[in-house]
Amino acid sequence: MSEPLKSVHVRLSPQAHRVLSAIADIEEKENAELARLMLEELLLGRVHTLMLAAESYKRLGFSGISGDLKGPASEGGS
């Protein structure tokens, strides 16, 4: 069973609302449903990209919230 959805209220510019409505009409969805799907896609894609970047930095030897450098970038830089 899936988790219950959380409610979020957003305000769109008139232009963004027109675009949302047009796409929703084409896809035969309600504006709110399409907005939810698009926002989830954006958010989950963004966090996936950030996680990949974090893994890359970790592999390169960058670590720590304070910006400690333990990898190649800390060896003999200018």
C-alpha angles and dihedrals in degrees: 000000000000124000119260114264120251121232120241127177119209135174120218131199113253090252093051090047091053090051092047091050093048093050091044090053092050092048093041093236134128115258092245093051093049091046090051092050093046094046092049091050091050095045097044091045091050094050090047090054091048092049091052090050091049091052091050092050090048091051090050090054100254112138146155134054090254091062098255110177116211100155140072093301091064094051113089100334121158 
